[in-house]
């Protein structure tokens, strides 16, 4: 299941690239499933790039997520590939949540400044 770009919209194109290793369908499904949860925080995702690199004793994952107004990127290194994917997605989750909080806080300030607040009941 591929994450959707907006609510009910077309699936987000995900580009997978493996350097020094072969990519299995299980790994792709793992990343797609976890990325689907990120689209709740950031609904206007346009493109995702996932690069896996295998070195001697470590695995590196770099995930770049392009949204309508911003680009988010994270990189994680761990001995196991699944651990590196989890760490990189956790960093992306933090970034997207922080961006969403900035957007909603800015809208709240604008409504207060314009005096559009509803009176308390």
Number of C-alpha atoms within 10 A of each C-alpha: 9 17 25 21 21 16 11 8 11 12 16 20 15 19 13 14 16 14 12 12 12 11 13 9 8 9 13 15 13 14 20 18 14 16 21 18 13 20 20 16 16 17 17 19 23 19 17 20 15 20 15 23 17 18 12 7 8 13 21 21 25 19 23 19 19 16 18 11 8 11 15 16 17 19 19 19 19 16 14 13 19 15 16 21 27 17 18 21 23 16 18 21 20 12 16 22 16 12 16 14 13 12 11 11 11 11 12 13 11 12 12 11 10 8 9 10 10 8 5 4 3
